[in-house]
Amino acid sequence: MSLKKYMILPLIIGFVAVAYWYVSGYEAAGSVLLLVFAATMALFGWTLVPTAPNEGPTAPVDPDFEHPRH
């Protein structure tokens, strides 16, 4: 999954936060929690999605490791 595709998820959560704010009569606590969740998802995506194609053990190197066959 590319980073651009993943960043759609935090945007959708942000839109839900704005919609919740309007629908709930400007209730701030739930909206802020949703916005914090969206920011967290964006941060995780920004840092972790680029590492997704990495395969194999990190350390120590296992001599018996076999790459999965696709």
HELIX and SHEET records of a PDB file:
HELIX    1   1 LEU A    3  TYR A    6  1                                   4    
HELIX    2   2 ILE A    8  VAL A   23  1                                  16    
HELIX    3   3 ALA A   28  LEU A   48  1                                  21    
HELIX    4   4 VAL A   49  THR A   51  5                                   3    
END                                                                             
